[in-house]
Amino acid sequence: MNLRPLFVIFALVLAVASGASAATYAEAYAAKQAGDHVRAIELFNQLAVAEPHNTDVLFQLGTVQGWAGRYDDALATFERGLALAPRHTDLRLGYGRVLAWSGKFGRAEAVFRAVLADEPGNLDALNMLGRVLTWQRQLDAAGEVFTNILASAPSNPDALVGQGDVERAQERFTEARALYERAHAIEPDSADIARRLASVQGAGRWRLDAGFEHSDFAGNARDDWQGWNAALRYTLDRRTGLAGGFDHARRFGHTDTQYWLGGDRRFGDRLAAYARLHFTPGADFFARRSLAAGGTWRAREADEHWGATFLLADYRSSDFGIGTAHSLWVGVTQATGRRVAVTGKVLVTRNLNDNWTSGWQLRLDGEPSDQWRWHLGYADTEESLTSTIFDFTREWRTRAVFAGAAREFSSTLGLRLDLTHEWSEGAPDRNGVSLGVVTRF
């Protein structure tokens, strides 16, 4: 029997199949480069089924899944690839990027440090390590990483952008703008760099926050409250800010205007503190004078399972003329792996009757993107969130739920909204809304 025709047919089938596979890869890669993530994922998935041990296909598939925001799928794809090739540098870097994009900063940092242990000069790993440190607010450490990169590669656009992000996080927008401009000159077609550059135009070291507050009471049991506030902060250096402002409010049929001056300081990446002095000429319900001070200590760094842990303390001494009230909040903030942080606080107060009271607060904070932030909380204390003379003389249990969101459209325009519902023994329920705007110049 002559088998030659069968061999010829088999060879032709292999050639066609090989050509189809190559064409599909080219088509998938083209879809990826064109930004058609849905089509690219579909085609790379087909290739991964046909070639389950092809690490290049798995790398491309995981990358596009990450770009499309399908983080769980991307992580599973990279884990499949790393099971086949544990030391594959591109797979490790891709895996770390998706971990970082999904907010799992501790795990991402561990991946990039492991790559650098094998390849100390890997610029991709160094740049991503710097970005992860920036997102974790370890600004000194991040700045050191980018400074070291730029010392040996002064035209590295990723490092220029990264250092610009560090300066921006420290409210140093002039310095950030200069770094983004250098990066844009190197990569003029980069939409990401252009967006960053546009976002800091016009911003300087001054920051102005202004807002309006309104409260009404159940059954119109009291007249509505209204208030205006403003705060102006100047960034003195990378770690220090000076600020001042006022709160103008009408409550209980009286009007008070309270002024304040203060400063804040970062002592490296672990410790930050602030202090404020408040004074109210002719006070009716605000404190005549008060001192507020507090700090945050990073007690534990993020690891592969949890985000960083912070210890908090805030103290206030308020002189109301008839006596002085003291309040101390202490608490813990635990960052999670999804850009969400949980804060629990306890409050101890010595009120104007010289009695000790206590309370607690639970709060969630989220940052789904660099532009959006939100919070949600509950408080159960004997001190109202309004903190007036009436709150330190009465001894009624006060509970409140509160929530808010903030959107930063650029470095020169941001908006915020805060809502509060408060109910207290012996007092009408209060509903409060606060609107605010922030700008920098």
N, C-alpha and C positions, 0 to 999 in steps of 0.2 A: 504494500500500500504506500502510495506516494504522499508523505506528510508535508511536503514543502508548501502547498497552497495554504494549509492550516497555519503554519508558522508565519507566512506572509500576512494572512488576515489578522492573526494575533498581534503582530508587530504594528500593523496599521491601527488597530484598536488602541494599543498603548500610546502610540504617537498622538492620536486624536485626543485621548484622555489627558495626556500630558499637556497638550496645547490648550485644551479647555481649562485645565487647572491654572496654567500660567496666565491665561487671559482673565480668569476670574480674579486672581490675585492682583493683576494690574488694574482691573476694574474696581476692586475693593479699595486699593490704595488711592486711586484717583478720586473715589467718592469720599474717602477720608480727608484728602487734601482740599477737596471742594467744600468741606463742611457739611456734607450730606451724611450725618451720623447714622440715621436709620438704615439707609442703604448699605453703608459701609459695614455696620454691625451684622446685617443680614448676610452679606457676602463672606465676611471673615468667619462667621459662625459656620457657614457651609464648608469653608476650607478646613476649619478646625475639626469638623466631623470627618471629613475625608482624610485629613492628615493630623491625627490627634497628638502626635509626638513632635510636630513642627513648632519649635519654640518661637520662631520669628512670627508665625501666624498668631500664636497666643499673645505675643507682645503687642502686635498691632491691634488685635481684638480688645485686649484689656485697656489699651490706651484710648481707643475710640469710646469704649463704654464709660471710661472715666470722664472724657470730654463731654459726653452726653448726660452726665450726672447720675449714671447708673452705677453707683459706687459699690454696692454689694456684688453685683455681677462682675464688675471689673476686678475686685479683690479676689473673687473665686477663680477668675481666669488667670490672674497672675500666680495664684497659689498652685494652680495646675501646672503652669510653666515651671515654677520653682521646684516643684516635686520632681520634675524631669531634669532640671539643671540648676541646682541650689546656688551655684556661684555665678550664674549668668548676670553680668553687671546691668544690662539694660532692663532685664526683668526685675531685678532688685530696685533699680531706680524708679521704674514705672509703678511698682508696688508701693514704694514709699510716697510717691506723688499722690496716688489715690488715697492713701491713708491720711495724708495731710489735707487734701481737698475735702475729705469727709469729716474733718475735725478731730481725727485720732492722732493728735500731735505727739504724744509720748511714744507710740508705736512707730510713727514716721521718723522721729528723731533717732530711735534705736536702729532703724534700717539704714539711714544715711551714715550714721557713725560706724556701723559695721562695714559698709562699702569703703569708707575712708580708712578703716583699719587695714584693709587689703590694698587700697589704692589712695594713698594720702593726697595725691595731687589731682584727684578727679574733680574737675570744676563743676560738673552737674551736681554731684553730691554736696560739694561745699555750698553752692548757691542755694540748693534746696534746704540744707541744714540752716543756713542763715534766715531763710524765709520762715521756716517752722519756728525758730527762736523768736522772730519778730511777731508772729501770730500768737505766741505764748507770752508776749510782753516782756521777754528777756532781751531788752533793747541794747544793753551794754554788750552782752555776749554776741548778739546778732551783728552789731556794728563792728566788733572785732573780727568776725568771720569775713565780712565784706571788705573791710580795710585790708586784711591780709591778701585777699584775692586781687584787689586793685593794686597792691604794691608790686605784684608780679605780672599782672595783666591789666594795665590801666584802662584799656579800651574794651573790657568785657562788659557787654550791655546788660547781662543779667545781674552782675554785681553792682553796676551803676544804679539800676532800677531798685535792687534790694536795699542799697544804702540810702536811696531816696525815700523808700518806704519807712526806713528807720527814722530818718530825719522828720518825715511827716508825722509819724506816731508821737514824736516829741514836740509837735507843734512848731517845728522849724521849717516853715514852708518856703522861705527864700532859698535855703540850702537844698531842700528837696527839689525845687524847680530847676536849680542849676544842674543837679545830677540827672534829672529826667531829660534836660536839654542835651546834655552830652550823649546820653543813650539814644536819643532820637536822631541826633546827627549821624550816628553809626548805623542805625536801622530806621531810616525815614519812612519805610512802608509798614512799620509795626503799628497796628491799630491799638494794641494794649498800651504801648508807651505813649502814643498820642493821647489816649484817654486819660492816662495818669497826668500828663503834662497839662492838659486842659483843665483838669480838676483842681489844680493848685494855682491857677492864674488869679492874680489879685489878692491872694492870701498872704498875710505876714505874721508877725508875732503877737498881734493883738487879737483877742477873742471876745466878742460881745454876745451875752445870752440875755434875752429879754422875754418876759412872759406876762400873761394875764390869768387870773384865777377867779372863779365864781363858785359860790356854794349856795344851795337852797336847802330848806328844812321841811320835813314831812308835815303836812297839814298847815303850812305857812306859820308854824309856831314861832318862828323868829324872822326878822328881816334878813334878806339875802346878804351874804358877804361878798365883797369884791376886793381885788387887790392887783397891784402891778409890781413887778420886780425887774431888776436888771443887775448884771454882774459883768465887770470888765476885767480880763486877765491878760497879763503880759508875760510872755515866755522869756525869762531872763537868760537861761542857758539850757543845756540838754536835760538838766535835772530839776530846775527851779522855776517856779512861777509866782508872781505877785498879783493880788487881785483885790478888788473892792466892789461894793455894790449897795443896793438899798432894797427894802421891801416896804411898799406903801399899801396899807390895808384899812378897810372900813368894816368893823365888826362891833356888835353889841351897841350900836348907836354912836360909836366913837371912831376916830381916825388916828392911826399911828403911822409914823414913818421911821423905820429902823435902818441904820447905816452900819456897814461892816467893812473891815479891812483884814486881809489875811495873806497867807502864803502856803505853798506846798513844795515838797522836796522829795526827790527819789534818792535814796542812799544805796545806789547800785540796783541790781535786779531783785533783791530780796526784800528790801525795806522801803516803805514810803510813808510820809507823815504830813500833817497839815495842822495849822492853827488859825483861829479867827477871833477877832474882837468885835463885839456888837454893841451899839449904843443907840438909845431911842430918846430923843429930847421930848420932855413932857409926856412920858409914856402913860397910856391908859390900860392897855392889856398886854403889850409886849414887855419884855424885860427892859429895865432901865439900862442895865449893862450885863453883858454875858461873855464868857470865854468858852470857846469850843475848840477841842483838839483831839486828834486821833491818829491812827496809823494802821498800816497793813503789812504783815510779815508773811513772806512766802515760806511756809514751814516745810513743804515737801514738793519736789519737782515731779513733773508728769512722768509716768512710766508706761509700760505696754498695756496696762489695764485701766489706769485712772489718770485723770488730769491732775494739775497741780492743786495743792491744798494751801489755803491762806487763813491766817488768824487775824481777827479784826478787833479793834477797840476804839470807842468814841466816848469822850467825856464832855459834859457841859455843866457849867456853873452859871446860874442866872439870878441876878439881883433884881427883885421886884419892888424894892422899897420897904415892904412890910416883912421881908425876909429873903433868904437865898435858897433856891432849890438846886439840887445836884442830881444829875442823871449819868449813868454809866451803861453803855451797851458793850457787850463782848460777844463774839461769835466766830463762826467758821464758815468759809466758803470752799466748796468742793467743785472743781471743774470736772465735767464729764467729757466723754469722747465725742460729743455731738454738738459742740459749740454752745453748750448749755451749762450754767453753773447754778448750784443750789447753795443758798445761804441760810443758816439758822443763827438767830441772835437771842440773847436773854438781856432783860433790862432790869436794873436796880435803880430806884429813885428815892431820894429823901425829899419830901414835898414841903410846902410852906407851913404845914402843921407839925413839922418835925417827925413825921411818920415815914417808915420805910415801906415802899411798895415794890412790886415786881411785875414782870410781864415777859412776853416772848414774841418773836416775829419769824416767819418763814417766807422766803422769797426765791423765785426762779428768775434767772436772767438768760436771755438767748441772743445770739448774734448770728443769724442765718447767713449773712453776707457782710462785707465790709461797710455797706451802706445802711443796713437795717439792724435795729436793736429793739428788744421788747423785754418787759418784765411783768411779773404777776406775783402778788403777795398777800399775806394775811397777818394781822397783828392783834394781839390780845394783851392789853396793858391797863394800867390805871392812869395813863398819860395819853391824852389825845394827840394825834399827829399834828394838830395845830399849835401845840406848845405855847399856850398863853397863860396868864396869871390864873385864869379860872381852872385850867387843867391841873395846876399845882396846888390848888386849895381844896377842890372837891376830891372825893375818894370813891368814884364810881367806876365800875369796870367798863372799859371802852374797847370795842372790837371794830376792826376795819378790814375791808378787802380793797385792794388797790391794784391798778394795772396801768401800763403805758407802753408807748411805742415811739421810736424816733427814726427819722429818715434823713440821711445826709445826701443831698443832691450833688454837692460839690464842697470844697473846702470853704467856700464863701456863703453857702446857704444850707441850713438844716432846719427841720421842723420837728416838734415833739408834741405829744398828746398824753395827758395823764388823767385818770379817772379814779375817784375814791368814793366808797360808800361806808359810812361810819355810823354805828349805833351804840348807844350808851345807856346805862341804867339812869333813869331820872332825867333824860334829856331827849329831845327829838332827834330822829335820824337825820344825818347830813349827807347830801350828795354833792361832790365837788368835781369840777373839771378845770384843767389847767392847759393852756396852749402856750407854746413857746417857739422862739426862732433863735437861731445862732448864726453868726457871721464872723468872718475873720478878715483882717485888713493889715 
